[in-house]
Amino acid sequence: MTTAVQPAATSPSLWSRIYGFGSIFAKTIRDSRRATIVTAGLLALIFIGVSRAITAEFDTPQSRAELENLINAVPPILQGMAGKVVNVGTLGGYLQYKYGVFFPLVVSLWSILALSGTLAGETQRGSLEFVASTGQSRRRVALEKLSGHVLMLGLAVLVAFASIAFAGSSFAVLPGDEISVLSAFGYAIWLGLMALTAGALAFALGPFVGRGAAAGIAGFVTFAGFILNGYRAPVPELAPFANLTWWGWTFDHVALAGQYDWPAVALVAVVATAFLAIGIEAFARRDIGVTTALPTPSMPRGLLGLRGPVGRAISANLGTALAWGAGVGFFGLAIGGAASGFMEQLQDSPQFIELLSTVFPNVDYASAGGFLQLLFVEFGVILAGLAAASFVNGWASDETSGRLEMVLATPLSRIRWALAGGAGMFVNVAIFVALTAAGIGIGVATTGSDVGTPLLGSLVLGLYGAALAGIGLAVGGVFRTRIAATVVVVFVVVTWFIQLLGPLLGLPEFIRELALTSHFGQPMVGVWDPVGIVASLVIAIGGVAIGAWGFAQRDLSG
């Protein structure tokens, strides 16, 4: 008789502890490696590519003087989407003015999605209960997960710093073009802190309102703060709202142009730390899975998911839809209510009115709808896309959490489940659009302007959101639901950058035309492009059909 001798368990190696298997911190690094590589690579390519394009296009003192004169001649109402005008005749100043303010938005999206789900997402899936049952304290679990994200965000910011410093020393063709190490550091640290603060807000809200709502609120504050801060000068009514966000605090920090406001940057760091501390303590002191201690009325039975798969699909994302709708609706209310200031500004810029009437004949931009078209729609559709990504993530959680195996054990076919999920997401998009339209309508009504046209124009958010829901369901059905929401977010960000940087980088026209948002026309002033409407409906319906077919063909995945 022999006895098998089992090898003694060995502790994880140093490499395993650093990368993926020895600790929660290492697993967080491993899980975020792809997002870090994509973000860092995107920042490096953009900073180097855009800097090279700027110096190639404006390579003489005369062209720089003309550029500076042109920017200074632009009416203040048109400068809102760009940065503060400081030393725009230099490489760093123009890079900061024209493009520098947009990059924190992209990195903030990553931070929001990561930190809103790092604890709340695992809680929703049920995996965090296993982690909490080990010898790790709950504070340590939260700290290790948080530290992993902060480290990876720091690596991406380090790449941005190196890219800016390289571009500033390699592509400087005129005096003043050199970007100092201090300027590169000042911009990079501002970029990182702005993104971390947005993610920290989602991290703090996650234990109270759940992942989807936390991401929605943090995304709304981030995008609204950016736009309100940009238009605070020409529309003074927006300044109090802008000063409630970190965008307003750092208005005078224009690092690439050589202007610094370090106390404001330090304030952002303090607020980010406070948000992170709140998130850690909230997770440590609350029961896992409990998202609010506030008493709330019971939901109607029809909204609890007890009346068939469609009702269940609607209820799964109802809270997220309400949060996104309320946030973007409040944003629309603030923008719509400030339209009177915009119209007053236009009266002082008759040349701009003449230019608009030449480019867009028979379109009244000197109205609340015109203000919403110029200011709200571009970022409203981005927010609608991110809301759709949240809905896709909620739909996908059935499979990623393992619940779908139990759902399909009932007399429910795979195709019917997928179709019900698509219908549920379309209803969630409709709820989101209804709340947004209500905010826009109330805001515009306070100005005494036409309300009907902007209300009808807000349907563009529904078209775009439904199309992205269709894309997410198609990806989840044919491939894996785990990557569906990520693909939607990437689609939103990439198409936005194609529109933003396509002309400067000289991208072919057919590539720029691939952006769905370029085919909607000017809906807030009543001008619609049928191509965008038809394309959105085809993508939405076709995506659901493809997703249902694909899901019926493959095995379940985790």
Secondary structure, 3 states (H helix, E strand, C coil): CCCCCCCCCCCCCHHHHHCCCCCHHHHHHHHCHHHHHHHHHHHHHHHHHHHHHHHHHCCCHHHHHHHHHHHHHCCHHHCCCCCCCCCCCCHHHHHHHHHHCCHHHHHHHHHHHHHHHCCHHHHHHCCHHHHHCCCCCHHHHHHHHHHHHHHHHHHHHHHHHHHHHHHHHHCCCCCCCCCCHHHHHHHHHHHHHHHHHHHHHHHHHHHHHCHHHHHHHHHHHHHHHHHHHHCCCCCHHHHHHHCCCHHHHCCCCEHHHCECCHHHHHHHHHHHHHHHHHHHHHHHHCCCCCCCCCCCCCCCHHHCCCCCHHHHHHHHCHHHHHHHHHHHHHHHHHHHHCHHHHHHHHHCCHHHHHHHHHHCCCCCCCCHHHHHHHHCHHHHHHHHHHHHHHHHHHHHHHHHCCHHHHHCCCCCCHHHHHHHHHHHHHHHHHHHHHHHHHHHHHHHHCCCCCCHHHHHHCHHHHHHHHHHHHHHHHHHHHCCHHHHHHHHHHHHHHHHHHHHHHHHHCCCHHHHCCCHHHHCEEHHHCEECHHHHHHHHHHHHHHHHHHHHHHHHCCCCC
